Each structure stands twice: as structure tokens, then as C-alpha cells.
């Protein structure tokens, strides 16, 4: 069996990132309606650098061979424990001749949220495909997060000179940048700016209807937390 240098690309709608040839260069989510799951979030977790974060569990993995040799079989393996245990994806590209720079697509749906690593094994001349050895670090990672951030609480207080101070709490410790949307009386406040706890917002006199939602790195949007001020 031969290990041949390959390029993997995972695709997810509306999101792209450029990495080196041995890493993911794009991600796109092409499924809809994935079931929500109350799975552990990423509090306290440090993800490998440049790890895409997906909001659904179905993904398309494109593999291309980057050597001049021909290969007969391409098999995708994945791991949930950073390479200690490798699982074979059932959608192996058996008996397909793959030439230099040609690409093939695996469609894989993982069964849980969390950090999943990928490795492709390509074999020549009908040789048996062997999983990567235990302890082999994945060449590519994806973090799957299908759980919406959960709204925990909101505090609103009027200050001097028409300022409104806001504090809020959500369950997800990894919101994306600018991932909090503050609406006041139906209009977005501080459009285009990052929203931080304790932010002071200039408001007009009169009753205020306040709504805040949080979007995490995967693109999951929380239910709104609301407050009313007379």
C-alpha cells in the first residue's frame, strides 16, 4: 500500500478559508435541517489552528491526488480522539482510477457534534487499504456544532444623558466576532460594531423594547432574550 500526498477540501456555504495544500482550503455546508442536539459546547477547548466550525453534520470532502502516480482506491478515515482511534468512512471510492490533480468527492454525515479529524489513504495496484496507525495526527480537523447558544439573562439600565447600559449572558463561550445583535425598538443598535457586555448605547426618551441574540462561530443563532424599559 502507498500513501500518496492528497489535498482535501470540505465545503460549507458562505464560508471560505485558505490554508496550505495539506489542509482544508474551503468549507461549505450543503445539507439542511440537521437535528439539534444538546451536546457539549467548546467552553475551555482550544481548537487546532484554522479549524472550520460547521453548524451541520453533513459535508462534502473533495480529494485530489498531487503526485504523478495513478491510484486505484481512495478511502476516507475519521477520528473523534485526535487519531487514537480511526474509523473508516463507508463511502470509499473503490475501483476508480484517480490520476494526478483529478478529484473525487466523499459525502459524509457524522453522528455527533465535536472535533473530528480526517485522513485519506490512497492505494495502488489493488493493495489492501490499512487505517492510519493509532496515534497518527489527522491532517485536517473540523469542529461540528449544531447547538444554538442559549440565552441566560439580560440586564438593562438607563444612565445619564440618554445612555442605555446593557449586560447579557449566553451559554456559548465561542461566539464569532460581532456575534451579538442588539435590537432596540425594532432597529439594530450599533450597526457594524462589535457588541460587548456593558456597552453604552445612546437612546431616545420613552419606552424601550430590547432584544438580543447571539450567533456562534458555526452560525447557530440563539433565541432572543428581551427586556422592556418604561
C-alpha positions, 0 to 999 in steps of 0.5 A: 500500500502507498500513501500518496500526498492528497489535498482535501477540501470540505465545503460549507456555504458562505464560508471560505478559508485558505490554508496550505495544500495539506489542509482544508482550503474551503468549507461549505455546508450543503445539507439542511435541517440537521437535528439539534442536539444538546451536546457539549459546547467548546467552553475551555477547548482550544481548537487546532489552528484554522479549524472550520466550525460547521453548524451541520453534520453533513459535508462534502470532502473533495480529494485530489491526488498531487503526485504523478502516480495513478491510484486505484482506491481512495478511502476516507478515515475519521477520528473523534480522539485526535487519531487514537482511534480511526474509523473508516468512512463507508463511502470509499471510492473503490475501483476508480482510477484517480490520476494526478490533480483529478478529484473525487468527492466523499459525502459524509454525515457524522453522528455527533457534534465535536472535533473530528479529524480526517485522513485519506489513504490512497492505494495502488495496484489493488493493495489492501487499504490499512487505517492510519496507525493509532496515534497518527495526527489527522491532517485536517480537523473540523469542529461540528456544532449544531447547538444554538447558544442559549440565552441566560439573562439580560440586564438593562439600565438607563444612565445619564444623558440618554445612555442605555447600559446593557449586560447579557449572558449566553451559554456559548463561550465561542461566539464569532466576532460581532456575534451579538445583535442588539435590537432596540425598538425594532432597529439594530443598535450599533450597526457594524460594531462589535457588541460587548457586555456593558456597552453604552448605547445612546437612546431616545426618551420613552419606552424601550423594547430590547432584544438580543441574540447571539450567533456562534462561530458555526452560525447557530443563532440563539433565541432572543432574550428581551427586556422592556424599559418604561 
